[in-house]
Each structure stands twice: as structure tokens, then as C-alpha cells.
Amino acid sequence: MKTWKVLLVDDEVEFVSTLAERLGLRDLHVDVANSGEQALSQIEADPPSVVVLDVMMPGMSGFAVLERIKSMHPDIEVILLTGMGAANEGMAGLRQGAFDYLVKPLDLEELIQKIGEAMKKSAGRTRKHDGQ
């Protein structure tokens, strides 16, 4: 059985490490990146199934990272994290190819549900590719 891997990308170190720990307790394999550049490097080395990506980061924005992920690895699903009152950012991300978006502060159960949905979509696409 395939191990589902999630990459969490957020410049808030404490937030992302706590989130990684909580998702790890749910039997997900979780890696962490604290910048867009670090995330892209990790994706090239060992692509995840799903990326949970903060939109607002110093340096390379989440939108720039999303664009690069989708151009290099279109099968990786990306869930964007936006700030309170920033639904327009989430909608813009959907137009760029994001799977979905969630507003901070996060509801852990909702995030886990979205990750599961994204993994199912990714698995379905992988089976289609394998079957051809």
C-alpha cells in the first residue's frame, strides 16, 4: 500500500511543527518546510501526495509556489491556507489549480478531511495513469 505523504509549508515555525505533530498522530507521514524555496527543493527530492501551503510567506509567496508545483508536478494536490477574511485569496488559488483552501485558524478535523479528499483524487489519477 502506498504511504501518503503530506508536506506542510508555512513560515510560522511553531505553528507548522505543532500541526505536523498532530497530523503525525493521525498516521500521516508529514514533512515540513518553512519557505517556498525549501518546499520546492523538498518536492523535487521526494514528491508528496498533498501539499498544505500558506499563501502569505516572506520571499516566495504561496501563489508562486503553487504555480511552480503545478507546472512541475501537476498530480500533487495543494491545499492553501489563508488568513481570516481572505477568502478572495483562496478563490484565486483555486483558479491557479489548488485543490481547496482553508482559513486560519484551522480546524484540525476539517484539514484532515480535506487531506483525505485530496489524496483520494490523487490516487484516482495515479490509477488511471498506471492502467494505461
mmCIF file of the C-alpha atoms, coordinates in Angstrom:
data_MODEL
# 
_entry.id   MODEL 
# 
loop_
_atom_site.group_PDB 
_atom_site.id 
_atom_site.type_symbol 
_atom_site.label_atom_id 
_atom_site.label_alt_id 
_atom_site.label_comp_id 
_atom_site.label_asym_id 
_atom_site.label_entity_id 
_atom_site.label_seq_id 
_atom_site.pdbx_PDB_ins_code 
_atom_site.Cartn_x 
_atom_site.Cartn_y 
_atom_site.Cartn_z 
_atom_site.occupancy 
_atom_site.B_iso_or_equiv 
_atom_site.pdbx_formal_charge 
_atom_site.auth_seq_id 
_atom_site.auth_comp_id 
_atom_site.auth_asym_id 
_atom_site.auth_atom_id 
_atom_site.pdbx_PDB_model_num 
ATOM 1   C CA . MET A 1 1   ? 0.000   0.000  0.000   1.00 0.00 ? 1   MET A CA 1 
ATOM 2   C CA . LYS A 1 2   ? 1.228   3.466  -0.873  1.00 0.00 ? 2   LYS A CA 1 
ATOM 3   C CA . THR A 1 3   ? 2.328   5.673  2.012   1.00 0.00 ? 3   THR A CA 1 
ATOM 4   C CA . TRP A 1 4   ? 0.579   9.019  1.766   1.00 0.00 ? 4   TRP A CA 1 
ATOM 5   C CA . LYS A 1 5   ? 2.919   11.882 2.373   1.00 0.00 ? 5   LYS A CA 1 
ATOM 6   C CA . VAL A 1 6   ? 1.935   15.439 3.248   1.00 0.00 ? 6   VAL A CA 1 
ATOM 7   C CA . LEU A 1 7   ? 4.232   18.465 3.025   1.00 0.00 ? 7   LEU A CA 1 
ATOM 8   C CA . LEU A 1 8   ? 3.295   21.376 5.299   1.00 0.00 ? 8   LEU A CA 1 
ATOM 9   C CA . VAL A 1 9   ? 4.663   24.735 4.162   1.00 0.00 ? 9   VAL A CA 1 
ATOM 10  C CA . ASP A 1 10  ? 4.420   27.745 6.478   1.00 0.00 ? 10  ASP A CA 1 
ATOM 11  C CA . ASP A 1 11  ? 6.918   30.329 7.721   1.00 0.00 ? 11  ASP A CA 1 
ATOM 12  C CA . GLU A 1 12  ? 5.387   30.195 11.231  1.00 0.00 ? 12  GLU A CA 1 
ATOM 13  C CA . VAL A 1 13  ? 7.762   27.562 12.659  1.00 0.00 ? 13  VAL A CA 1 
ATOM 14  C CA . GLU A 1 14  ? 5.856   26.826 15.866  1.00 0.00 ? 14  GLU A CA 1 
ATOM 15  C CA . PHE A 1 15  ? 2.512   26.564 14.053  1.00 0.00 ? 15  PHE A CA 1 
ATOM 16  C CA . VAL A 1 16  ? 3.776   24.195 11.385  1.00 0.00 ? 16  VAL A CA 1 
ATOM 17  C CA . SER A 1 17  ? 5.723   21.968 13.791  1.00 0.00 ? 17  SER A CA 1 
ATOM 18  C CA . THR A 1 18  ? 2.688   21.621 16.083  1.00 0.00 ? 18  THR A CA 1 
ATOM 19  C CA . LEU A 1 19  ? 0.453   20.871 13.106  1.00 0.00 ? 19  LEU A CA 1 
ATOM 20  C CA . ALA A 1 20  ? 2.931   18.277 11.813  1.00 0.00 ? 20  ALA A CA 1 
ATOM 21  C CA . GLU A 1 21  ? 2.971   16.579 15.202  1.00 0.00 ? 21  GLU A CA 1 
ATOM 22  C CA . ARG A 1 22  ? -0.833  16.471 15.372  1.00 0.00 ? 22  ARG A CA 1 
ATOM 23  C CA . LEU A 1 23  ? -1.145  15.076 11.844  1.00 0.00 ? 23  LEU A CA 1 
ATOM 24  C CA . GLY A 1 24  ? 1.571   12.529 12.594  1.00 0.00 ? 24  GLY A CA 1 
ATOM 25  C CA . LEU A 1 25  ? -0.568  11.241 15.455  1.00 0.00 ? 25  LEU A CA 1 
ATOM 26  C CA . ARG A 1 26  ? -3.220  10.515 12.788  1.00 0.00 ? 26  ARG A CA 1 
ATOM 27  C CA . ASP A 1 27  ? -0.813  8.163  10.974  1.00 0.00 ? 27  ASP A CA 1 
ATOM 28  C CA . LEU A 1 28  ? 0.116   10.595 8.214   1.00 0.00 ? 28  LEU A CA 1 
ATOM 29  C CA . HIS A 1 29  ? 3.722   10.871 7.065   1.00 0.00 ? 29  HIS A CA 1 
ATOM 30  C CA . VAL A 1 30  ? 4.394   14.603 7.369   1.00 0.00 ? 30  VAL A CA 1 
ATOM 31  C CA . ASP A 1 31  ? 7.343   16.708 6.235   1.00 0.00 ? 31  ASP A CA 1 
ATOM 32  C CA . VAL A 1 32  ? 7.748   20.420 6.960   1.00 0.00 ? 32  VAL A CA 1 
ATOM 33  C CA . ALA A 1 33  ? 9.173   23.350 5.007   1.00 0.00 ? 33  ALA A CA 1 
ATOM 34  C CA . ASN A 1 34  ? 9.422   26.920 6.321   1.00 0.00 ? 34  ASN A CA 1 
ATOM 35  C CA . SER A 1 35  ? 9.744   28.695 2.974   1.00 0.00 ? 35  SER A CA 1 
ATOM 36  C CA . GLY A 1 36  ? 8.626   28.345 -0.607  1.00 0.00 ? 36  GLY A CA 1 
ATOM 37  C CA . GLU A 1 37  ? 12.160  27.689 -1.775  1.00 0.00 ? 37  GLU A CA 1 
ATOM 38  C CA . GLN A 1 38  ? 12.650  24.937 0.807   1.00 0.00 ? 38  GLN A CA 1 
ATOM 39  C CA . ALA A 1 39  ? 9.316   23.376 -0.174  1.00 0.00 ? 39  ALA A CA 1 
ATOM 40  C CA . LEU A 1 40  ? 10.220  23.246 -3.868  1.00 0.00 ? 40  LEU A CA 1 
ATOM 41  C CA . SER A 1 41  ? 13.572  21.668 -3.056  1.00 0.00 ? 41  SER A CA 1 
ATOM 42  C CA . GLN A 1 42  ? 11.900  19.003 -0.906  1.00 0.00 ? 42  GLN A CA 1 
ATOM 43  C CA . ILE A 1 43  ? 9.271   18.327 -3.582  1.00 0.00 ? 43  ILE A CA 1 
ATOM 44  C CA . GLU A 1 44  ? 11.989  17.724 -6.170  1.00 0.00 ? 44  GLU A CA 1 
ATOM 45  C CA . ALA A 1 45  ? 13.844  15.345 -3.839  1.00 0.00 ? 45  ALA A CA 1 
ATOM 46  C CA . ASP A 1 46  ? 10.796  13.382 -2.636  1.00 0.00 ? 46  ASP A CA 1 
ATOM 47  C CA . PRO A 1 47  ? 7.387   14.453 -4.008  1.00 0.00 ? 47  PRO A CA 1 
ATOM 48  C CA . PRO A 1 48  ? 4.485   14.338 -1.530  1.00 0.00 ? 48  PRO A CA 1 
ATOM 49  C CA . SER A 1 49  ? 0.904   13.370 -2.346  1.00 0.00 ? 49  SER A CA 1 
ATOM 50  C CA . VAL A 1 50  ? -0.503  16.584 -0.871  1.00 0.00 ? 50  VAL A CA 1 
ATOM 51  C CA . VAL A 1 51  ? 0.974   19.992 -0.024  1.00 0.00 ? 51  VAL A CA 1 
ATOM 52  C CA . VAL A 1 52  ? -0.648  22.205 2.610   1.00 0.00 ? 52  VAL A CA 1 
ATOM 53  C CA . LEU A 1 53  ? 0.646   25.657 1.696   1.00 0.00 ? 53  LEU A CA 1 
ATOM 54  C CA . ASP A 1 54  ? 0.388   29.038 3.420   1.00 0.00 ? 54  ASP A CA 1 
ATOM 55  C CA . VAL A 1 55  ? -0.391  31.854 0.993   1.00 0.00 ? 55  VAL A CA 1 
ATOM 56  C CA . MET A 1 56  ? 1.365   34.659 2.890   1.00 0.00 ? 56  MET A CA 1 
ATOM 57  C CA . MET A 1 57  ? 5.069   33.946 3.361   1.00 0.00 ? 57  MET A CA 1 
ATOM 58  C CA . PRO A 1 58  ? 8.100   36.209 3.087   1.00 0.00 ? 58  PRO A CA 1 
ATOM 59  C CA . GLY A 1 59  ? 10.166  35.729 -0.036  1.00 0.00 ? 59  GLY A CA 1 
ATOM 60  C CA . MET A 1 60  ? 8.346   33.425 -2.415  1.00 0.00 ? 60  MET A CA 1 
ATOM 61  C CA . SER A 1 61  ? 4.578   33.688 -1.923  1.00 0.00 ? 61  SER A CA 1 
ATOM 62  C CA . GLY A 1 62  ? 2.307   30.679 -1.693  1.00 0.00 ? 62  GLY A CA 1 
ATOM 63  C CA . PHE A 1 63  ? 0.844   31.588 -5.089  1.00 0.00 ? 63  PHE A CA 1 
ATOM 64  C CA . ALA A 1 64  ? 4.308   31.485 -6.702  1.00 0.00 ? 64  ALA A CA 1 
ATOM 65  C CA . VAL A 1 65  ? 4.982   28.117 -5.034  1.00 0.00 ? 65  VAL A CA 1 
ATOM 66  C CA . LEU A 1 66  ? 1.594   26.790 -6.195  1.00 0.00 ? 66  LEU A CA 1 
ATOM 67  C CA . GLU A 1 67  ? 2.350   27.848 -9.762  1.00 0.00 ? 67  GLU A CA 1 
ATOM 68  C CA . ARG A 1 68  ? 5.729   26.062 -9.696  1.00 0.00 ? 68  ARG A CA 1 
ATOM 69  C CA . ILE A 1 69  ? 4.278   22.909 -8.128  1.00 0.00 ? 69  ILE A CA 1 
ATOM 70  C CA . LYS A 1 70  ? 1.513   22.692 -10.722 1.00 0.00 ? 70  LYS A CA 1 
ATOM 71  C CA . SER A 1 71  ? 3.922   23.270 -13.621 1.00 0.00 ? 71  SER A CA 1 
ATOM 72  C CA . MET A 1 72  ? 6.444   20.657 -12.389 1.00 0.00 ? 72  MET A CA 1 
ATOM 73  C CA . HIS A 1 73  ? 4.116   18.140 -10.668 1.00 0.00 ? 73  HIS A CA 1 
ATOM 74  C CA . PRO A 1 74  ? 0.512   18.613 -11.805 1.00 0.00 ? 74  PRO A CA 1 
ATOM 75  C CA . ASP A 1 75  ? -0.609  15.469 -9.923  1.00 0.00 ? 75  ASP A CA 1 
ATOM 76  C CA . ILE A 1 76  ? 0.329   16.883 -6.497  1.00 0.00 ? 76  ILE A CA 1 
ATOM 77  C CA . GLU A 1 77  ? -2.741  18.316 -4.799  1.00 0.00 ? 77  GLU A CA 1 
ATOM 78  C CA . VAL A 1 78  ? -2.319  21.625 -2.978  1.00 0.00 ? 78  VAL A CA 1 
ATOM 79  C CA . ILE A 1 79  ? -4.476  22.903 -0.127  1.00 0.00 ? 79  ILE A CA 1 
ATOM 80  C CA . LEU A 1 80  ? -3.938  26.609 0.528   1.00 0.00 ? 80  LEU A CA 1 
ATOM 81  C CA . LEU A 1 81  ? -4.061  28.258 3.948   1.00 0.00 ? 81  LEU A CA 1 
ATOM 82  C CA . THR A 1 82  ? -5.280  31.846 4.028   1.00 0.00 ? 82  THR A CA 1 
ATOM 83  C CA . GLY A 1 83  ? -5.760  34.391 6.768   1.00 0.00 ? 83  GLY A CA 1 
ATOM 84  C CA . MET A 1 84  ? -9.096  35.303 8.284   1.00 0.00 ? 84  MET A CA 1 
ATOM 85  C CA . GLY A 1 85  ? -11.153 37.354 5.850   1.00 0.00 ? 85  GLY A CA 1 
ATOM 86  C CA . ALA A 1 86  ? -9.017  36.371 2.870   1.00 0.00 ? 86  ALA A CA 1 
ATOM 87  C CA . ALA A 1 87  ? -11.443 34.125 1.007   1.00 0.00 ? 87  ALA A CA 1 
ATOM 88  C CA . ASN A 1 88  ? -10.595 36.020 -2.189  1.00 0.00 ? 88  ASN A CA 1 
ATOM 89  C CA . GLU A 1 89  ? -7.032  34.643 -1.880  1.00 0.00 ? 89  GLU A CA 1 
ATOM 90  C CA . GLY A 1 90  ? -8.436  31.127 -1.634  1.00 0.00 ? 90  GLY A CA 1 
ATOM 91  C CA . MET A 1 91  ? -10.612 31.632 -4.694  1.00 0.00 ? 91  MET A CA 1 
ATOM 92  C CA . ALA A 1 92  ? -7.628  32.965 -6.636  1.00 0.00 ? 92  ALA A CA 1 
ATOM 93  C CA . GLY A 1 93  ? -5.691  29.852 -5.619  1.00 0.00 ? 93  GLY A CA 1 
ATOM 94  C CA . LEU A 1 94  ? -8.465  27.594 -6.889  1.00 0.00 ? 94  LEU A CA 1 
ATOM 95  C CA . ARG A 1 95  ? -8.224  29.318 -10.264 1.00 0.00 ? 95  ARG A CA 1 
ATOM 96  C CA . GLN A 1 96  ? -4.474  28.563 -10.225 1.00 0.00 ? 96  GLN A CA 1 
ATOM 97  C CA . GLY A 1 97  ? -5.089  24.862 -9.692  1.00 0.00 ? 97  GLY A CA 1 
ATOM 98  C CA . ALA A 1 98  ? -5.251  24.451 -5.906  1.00 0.00 ? 98  ALA A CA 1 
ATOM 99  C CA . PHE A 1 99  ? -7.407  21.562 -4.692  1.00 0.00 ? 99  PHE A CA 1 
ATOM 100 C CA . ASP A 1 100 ? -9.042  23.691 -1.990  1.00 0.00 ? 100 ASP A CA 1 
ATOM 101 C CA . TYR A 1 101 ? -8.317  26.305 0.661   1.00 0.00 ? 101 TYR A CA 1 
ATOM 102 C CA . LEU A 1 102 ? -8.858  26.665 4.390   1.00 0.00 ? 102 LEU A CA 1 
ATOM 103 C CA . VAL A 1 103 ? -8.911  29.772 6.574   1.00 0.00 ? 103 VAL A CA 1 
ATOM 104 C CA . LYS A 1 104 ? -6.659  30.116 9.630   1.00 0.00 ? 104 LYS A CA 1 
ATOM 105 C CA . PRO A 1 105 ? -7.105  29.423 12.468  1.00 0.00 ? 105 PRO A CA 1 
ATOM 106 C CA . LEU A 1 106 ? -7.502  25.855 11.244  1.00 0.00 ? 106 LEU A CA 1 
ATOM 107 C CA . ASP A 1 107 ? -9.979  23.270 12.353  1.00 0.00 ? 107 ASP A CA 1 
ATOM 108 C CA . LEU A 1 108 ? -7.816  20.126 12.517  1.00 0.00 ? 108 LEU A CA 1 
ATOM 109 C CA . GLU A 1 109 ? -10.664 17.777 11.619  1.00 0.00 ? 109 GLU A CA 1 
ATOM 110 C CA . GLU A 1 110 ? -11.549 19.862 8.571   1.00 0.00 ? 110 GLU A CA 1 
ATOM 111 C CA . LEU A 1 111 ? -7.902  19.847 7.457   1.00 0.00 ? 111 LEU A CA 1 
ATOM 112 C CA . ILE A 1 112 ? -7.696  16.068 7.866   1.00 0.00 ? 112 ILE A CA 1 
ATOM 113 C CA . GLN A 1 113 ? -10.893 15.686 5.839   1.00 0.00 ? 113 GLN A CA 1 
ATOM 114 C CA . LYS A 1 114 ? -9.524  17.901 3.038   1.00 0.00 ? 114 LYS A CA 1 
ATOM 115 C CA . ILE A 1 115 ? -6.219  15.998 3.008   1.00 0.00 ? 115 ILE A CA 1 
ATOM 116 C CA . GLY A 1 116 ? -8.162  12.729 2.684   1.00 0.00 ? 116 GLY A CA 1 
ATOM 117 C CA . GLU A 1 117 ? -10.226 14.112 -0.203  1.00 0.00 ? 117 GLU A CA 1 
ATOM 118 C CA . ALA A 1 118 ? -7.102  15.382 -1.955  1.00 0.00 ? 118 ALA A CA 1 
ATOM 119 C CA . MET A 1 119 ? -5.385  12.007 -1.514  1.00 0.00 ? 119 MET A CA 1 
ATOM 120 C CA . LYS A 1 120 ? -8.391  10.192 -2.999  1.00 0.00 ? 120 LYS A CA 1 
ATOM 121 C CA . LYS A 1 121 ? -8.280  12.482 -6.027  1.00 0.00 ? 121 LYS A CA 1 
ATOM 122 C CA . SER A 1 122 ? -4.544  11.934 -6.372  1.00 0.00 ? 122 SER A CA 1 
ATOM 123 C CA . ALA A 1 123 ? -4.949  8.130  -6.015  1.00 0.00 ? 123 ALA A CA 1 
ATOM 124 C CA . GLY A 1 124 ? -7.653  8.058  -8.680  1.00 0.00 ? 124 GLY A CA 1 
ATOM 125 C CA . ARG A 1 125 ? -5.447  9.943  -11.096 1.00 0.00 ? 125 ARG A CA 1 
ATOM 126 C CA . THR A 1 126 ? -2.497  7.639  -10.341 1.00 0.00 ? 126 THR A CA 1 
ATOM 127 C CA . ARG A 1 127 ? -4.605  4.528  -11.048 1.00 0.00 ? 127 ARG A CA 1 
ATOM 128 C CA . LYS A 1 128 ? -5.683  6.000  -14.398 1.00 0.00 ? 128 LYS A CA 1 
ATOM 129 C CA . HIS A 1 129 ? -2.035  6.638  -15.338 1.00 0.00 ? 129 HIS A CA 1 
ATOM 130 C CA . ASP A 1 130 ? -0.975  3.138  -14.213 1.00 0.00 ? 130 ASP A CA 1 
ATOM 131 C CA . GLY A 1 131 ? -3.798  1.473  -16.125 1.00 0.00 ? 131 GLY A CA 1 
ATOM 132 C CA . GLN A 1 132 ? -2.946  2.988  -19.492 1.00 0.00 ? 132 GLN A CA 1 
# 
